[in-house]
């Protein structure tokens, strides 16, 4: 069982006198910065000049500086911009200002694990990785990892940081940059994003091609996914099976393995994992952003936007009460 930490194990005093520069103000950056501010920490947000989020951060009562100014000002620099731009931003605007005894922090280990960022020896390197959306007053489970403990206090500082963003309320699990990076990429690609999206799309297409109304197909194969995931999140698969009909549960047992043959699916997943472990996926993603101009990525994004599944979903959400939610965060900075 991995080691767990809670509020009693975290001492916010380790942040006393430390200035925290949060680089980015997207889906994570705004939550980190605002929660740290609420916890009494001295914090600023680092953004590129002309960022659309500059005024938004200032309106929230936060001090905003350019990335270079924030890095020079901060004792702890938390990187919360997209993985694919971190290395260039680090080399240009952060590395020149890191001093011995500073800390460089991440919410995902990609750039450290695949050595796109190589911090100097005298700097602490830690991870504070929330594993879910922020909910006011409830916190969110977090992962903690230390890659480089230059000061001898990196774990204490990391735990204090996570307490400052509210993660200690829910629980903190100890891991490593290696394990977080590889399991996170694997989970996203095979199950959470790649697997689920492809499964929903296949179900939607099968029903539509059989002559059923696209709206029915959307409700049955996509909209109800949230209900199922919420049940599993609260009490595991057993809670989901308890809440659904016995007919649905029976169908789970007899038809699930027909759609996803267990050993065949695992063999394909092992191949995906191997590409993650040996750096093949990382190399492809880095090349996609640097030398290929995102041609594959952008073409797939455009293709998805034009899919009937997305068009029907947009129309249904526009005409349903639940479709009025405007609380989606973006990852832009």
DRENKOL-851900 format. One line per field, with one value per residue (C-alpha): residue number from 1; x, z, y. Coordinates in Angstrom, 2 decimals, padded with zeros to 5 digits. Layout:
N
k: [NUM|...] $
px: [X|...] $
pz: [Z|...] $
py: [Y|...] $
REM end
This chain:
333
k: [1|2|3|4|5|6|7|8|9|10|11|12|13|14|15|16|17|18|19|20|21|22|23|24|25|26|27|28|29|30|31|32|33|34|35|36|37|38|39|40|41|42|43|44|45|46|47|48|49|50|51|52|53|54|55|56|57|58|59|60|61|62|63|64|65|66|67|68|69|70|71|72|73|74|75|76|77|78|79|80|81|82|83|84|85|86|87|88|89|90|91|92|93|94|95|96|97|98|99|100|101|102|103|104|105|106|107|108|109|110|111|112|113|114|115|116|117|118|119|120|121|122|123|124|125|126|127|128|129|130|131|132|133|134|135|136|137|138|139|140|141|142|143|144|145|146|147|148|149|150|151|152|153|154|155|156|157|158|159|160|161|162|163|164|165|166|167|168|169|170|171|172|173|174|175|176|177|178|179|180|181|182|183|184|185|186|187|188|189|190|191|192|193|194|195|196|197|198|199|200|201|202|203|204|205|206|207|208|209|210|211|212|213|214|215|216|217|218|219|220|221|222|223|224|225|226|227|228|229|230|231|232|233|234|235|236|237|238|239|240|241|242|243|244|245|246|247|248|249|250|251|252|253|254|255|256|257|258|259|260|261|262|263|264|265|266|267|268|269|270|271|272|273|274|275|276|277|278|279|280|281|282|283|284|285|286|287|288|289|290|291|292|293|294|295|296|297|298|299|300|301|302|303|304|305|306|307|308|309|310|311|312|313|314|315|316|317|318|319|320|321|322|323|324|325|326|327|328|329|330|331|332|333] $
px: [000.00|001.39|002.16|-000.62|-000.49|-003.25|-003.60|-001.99|001.15|001.49|002.91|002.12|004.91|007.35|005.98|006.58|008.77|008.62|007.29|005.37|005.26|002.48|003.28|000.01|-003.60|-005.54|-007.50|-004.96|-003.09|-006.05|-007.03|-003.50|-002.99|-006.34|-006.18|-002.63|-003.74|-006.66|-004.19|-002.21|000.70|002.59|001.80|001.97|000.96|003.43|001.98|003.27|002.86|-000.51|-002.10|-005.90|-005.84|-003.81|-006.83|-008.77|-006.03|-005.74|-009.52|-009.28|-006.93|-003.70|-000.41|000.57|004.07|005.68|007.01|010.60|009.72|007.76|010.60|013.09|010.73|009.71|011.36|009.01|008.18|005.18|004.93|001.26|001.44|000.92|003.48|004.47|005.57|007.16|010.68|010.99|009.52|011.79|014.96|014.11|012.35|012.93|016.31|018.30|016.69|016.73|018.96|020.36|017.71|014.78|012.17|010.84|007.44|005.16|001.67|002.73|006.12|006.35|009.15|011.27|010.84|011.63|014.47|013.06|013.77|016.95|017.04|020.34|021.61|020.98|017.24|014.46|012.20|008.82|005.38|002.00|-000.51|-004.27|-006.15|-009.50|-011.37|-011.29|-014.43|-014.84|-014.38|-013.74|-010.22|-009.10|-006.86|-003.25|-000.03|003.29|006.72|010.24|012.75|015.50|015.88|018.62|017.66|016.77|013.29|011.71|009.11|008.06|007.78|005.83|003.37|002.95|002.27|-000.39|-001.98|-001.99|-004.04|-006.44|-005.23|-004.46|-008.18|-008.84|-005.54|-002.08|-000.49|003.27|004.61|007.56|007.92|008.55|005.40|003.10|004.20|003.89|000.64|-000.95|-000.16|-001.29|-004.59|-005.36|-004.59|-006.12|-009.06|-009.95|-009.65|-008.60|-010.47|-013.68|-014.03|-013.46|-015.87|-018.61|-018.06|-018.26|-021.51|-023.02|-022.08|-023.38|-026.83|-027.07|-025.93|-028.64|-031.29|-031.83|-032.22|-028.86|-030.44|-031.31|-027.82|-026.28|-028.31|-027.69|-023.98|-022.65|-024.87|-025.43|-021.68|-021.58|-024.11|-022.08|-018.74|-020.20|-021.47|-018.10|-016.30|-018.39|-018.41|-016.58|-018.06|-020.09|-021.93|-022.63|-024.00|-026.14|-027.68|-028.37|-030.98|-030.22|-030.84|-028.04|-025.72|-026.38|-025.60|-022.35|-021.23|-022.26|-021.57|-018.67|-016.12|-017.55|-016.87|-013.50|-011.99|-010.01|-006.66|-006.67|-007.43|-004.70|-002.19|-002.97|-002.72|000.68|001.85|000.68|002.44|005.66|005.58|005.17|007.93|010.55|009.85|008.24|005.06|006.97|009.17|006.16|004.38|007.50|008.01|004.33|004.75|008.21|008.83|005.42|003.42|000.72|-000.68|-001.84|-003.15|-005.09|-006.53|-007.86|-009.31|-011.08|-012.33|-013.86|-015.55|-017.32|-018.48|-022.26|-021.83|-020.45|-022.97|-025.95|-024.54|-024.13|-027.72|-029.11|-027.12|-028.36|-031.98|-031.71|-031.51|-028.30|-026.73|-026.45|-023.41|-020.57|-018.12|-015.71|-012.09|-009.62|-005.95|-004.88|-002.52] $
pz: [000.00|-000.99|001.84|002.54|004.13|005.56|007.08|010.34|008.37|006.66|008.16|006.27|008.21|005.70|003.26|005.63|003.99|000.64|-002.45|-004.78|-008.51|-010.28|-013.99|-015.93|-015.17|-016.91|-015.47|-012.70|-012.45|-011.29|-008.66|-007.28|-007.11|-005.52|-002.98|-001.98|-001.59|000.59|002.71|003.43|001.10|-000.83|-004.43|-007.88|-011.32|-014.19|-017.68|-021.12|-022.11|-023.76|-022.19|-022.22|-018.62|-017.29|-016.53|-015.17|-012.66|-011.56|-011.18|-008.77|-006.59|-007.69|-008.55|-012.15|-013.64|-016.82|-016.58|-016.29|-013.63|-011.66|-011.83|-010.64|-007.81|-006.60|-004.24|-005.43|-009.15|-010.01|-013.70|-014.72|-018.43|-021.10|-021.26|-024.84|-024.10|-020.68|-021.87|-024.10|-021.43|-018.80|-020.84|-021.83|-018.83|-015.75|-015.78|-015.84|-012.57|-010.48|-007.43|-005.08|-002.48|-004.77|-005.66|-009.09|-008.94|-011.37|-011.50|-014.02|-014.48|-018.30|-018.82|-015.90|-016.61|-020.32|-019.57|-021.52|-018.39|-016.40|-013.29|-011.64|-008.77|-006.03|-006.63|-005.05|-007.61|-006.43|-007.73|-006.39|-008.67|-008.01|-009.39|-010.21|-010.43|-007.57|-005.43|-003.08|000.54|-000.18|-001.56|-004.06|-003.72|-004.68|-005.50|-004.05|-005.39|-004.95|-007.76|-006.24|-002.54|-002.64|000.58|002.57|003.12|-000.27|001.06|003.83|001.37|-001.11|001.56|002.78|-000.79|-001.26|002.05|000.77|-002.28|-000.17|-001.20|002.31|003.18|000.78|001.12|-000.45|-001.93|-002.28|-005.70|-008.01|-011.13|-013.06|-011.90|-012.09|-015.61|-017.09|-015.34|-016.10|-019.81|-019.91|-018.15|-020.41|-023.63|-023.01|-020.69|-019.62|-022.91|-025.79|-024.70|-023.50|-026.43|-028.99|-027.19|-027.08|-030.70|-031.79|-029.85|-031.27|-034.85|-034.50|-033.41|-036.04|-038.81|-037.67|-038.23|-034.73|-034.14|-033.43|-030.39|-028.87|-029.64|-027.96|-024.77|-024.46|-025.36|-024.26|-021.99|-019.47|-019.12|-016.40|-014.27|-014.50|-013.75|-010.79|-009.28|-009.75|-008.33|-005.16|-004.48|-007.11|-009.73|-007.04|-006.25|-009.93|-010.27|-007.16|-008.67|-012.20|-013.15|-012.98|-016.72|-017.24|-014.90|-016.73|-020.01|-018.49|-017.84|-021.15|-023.62|-022.16|-022.95|-026.48|-027.19|-025.43|-025.46|-022.23|-023.25|-026.67|-025.13|-022.51|-025.21|-027.09|-023.84|-023.12|-026.52|-025.65|-022.28|-023.96|-026.22|-023.12|-021.17|-023.91|-024.85|-028.24|-027.37|-025.80|-028.87|-031.16|-029.14|-028.97|-032.73|-033.38|-031.69|-032.95|-036.45|-037.73|-036.94|-035.19|-038.54|-037.24|-033.96|-035.60|-038.33|-035.72|-033.65|-036.73|-037.69|-034.24|-034.30|-037.54|-036.28|-036.02|-032.38|-031.47|-033.56|-032.07|-028.57|-029.03|-030.22|-027.34|-024.72|-026.15|-025.73|-022.31|-018.87|-018.08|-021.23|-019.80|-017.61|-018.29|-015.71|-018.02|-017.41|-020.26|-020.11|-021.94|-020.27] $
py: [000.00|003.39|005.80|008.29|011.74|013.94|017.40|016.26|015.32|018.71|021.89|025.09|026.80|025.30|027.90|030.81|033.41|031.64|033.36|031.06|031.76|029.87|029.72|029.59|030.45|027.69|024.79|024.15|027.43|029.50|026.91|026.58|030.34|031.16|028.34|029.29|032.91|031.78|029.79|032.95|032.26|034.93|034.08|035.58|034.33|034.23|034.71|035.56|039.19|039.71|036.63|036.74|035.52|038.46|040.66|037.68|036.87|040.49|040.69|037.75|039.79|038.13|039.78|039.03|039.20|037.99|034.43|035.65|038.22|035.62|033.09|035.70|036.72|033.26|030.81|028.05|027.98|025.78|024.84|024.70|025.37|022.71|019.90|020.67|024.24|023.75|022.97|026.04|028.34|026.81|027.30|030.87|032.37|030.21|028.47|031.76|032.85|029.66|029.95|027.34|026.46|027.28|024.67|023.77|022.07|020.25|018.78|016.13|014.48|014.41|016.93|015.74|012.02|012.38|014.84|017.76|019.80|019.11|021.34|022.35|020.22|022.79|023.05|020.96|019.28|018.05|017.14|018.22|016.51|016.88|013.87|015.43|018.73|021.22|021.37|024.30|023.27|019.60|019.45|016.84|013.76|014.54|012.75|013.85|012.98|014.31|013.93|016.04|016.83|019.45|021.23|018.11|019.58|018.96|016.49|018.86|021.76|019.63|018.47|022.04|023.17|020.48|021.47|025.05|024.08|022.00|018.54|017.33|017.40|014.54|012.65|012.63|009.50|009.20|008.21|008.93|011.06|007.84|006.08|009.11|009.96|006.50|005.51|008.89|008.65|005.03|005.75|008.70|006.85|003.43|004.13|007.67|009.55|007.32|004.21|005.83|008.23|005.48|003.15|005.80|006.69|003.04|002.55|005.73|004.80|001.23|002.40|005.15|002.81|000.35|003.03|004.40|008.14|009.86|011.53|008.15|006.87|009.92|009.50|005.76|005.66|009.05|011.13|008.32|007.75|010.42|008.54|005.35|007.04|008.95|005.68|003.98|007.02|006.89|003.16|001.17|-001.16|-002.91|000.35|000.84|-002.69|-002.19|000.94|-000.29|-002.89|-006.61|-006.68|-004.15|-006.03|-009.32|-007.57|-006.30|-009.88|-011.43|-008.61|-006.62|-009.36|-009.70|-006.03|-005.95|-009.47|-009.47|-010.92|-009.28|-005.89|-006.33|-007.29|-004.08|-002.12|-003.66|-002.41|001.11|000.88|-000.24|002.85|005.03|003.28|003.40|007.02|006.32|008.21|011.12|011.40|011.39|014.10|016.27|015.92|016.65|020.03|020.96|019.62|018.57|021.69|019.64|018.49|015.09|016.49|019.31|017.08|014.62|017.47|018.86|015.41|014.88|018.30|017.35|013.94|013.49|012.42|015.86|017.76|015.91|016.34|020.08|020.41|018.33|020.25|023.52|022.41|020.73|022.30|020.41|021.85|025.36|024.65|027.05|025.72|023.90|024.94|025.06|024.27|027.42|029.87] $
REM end
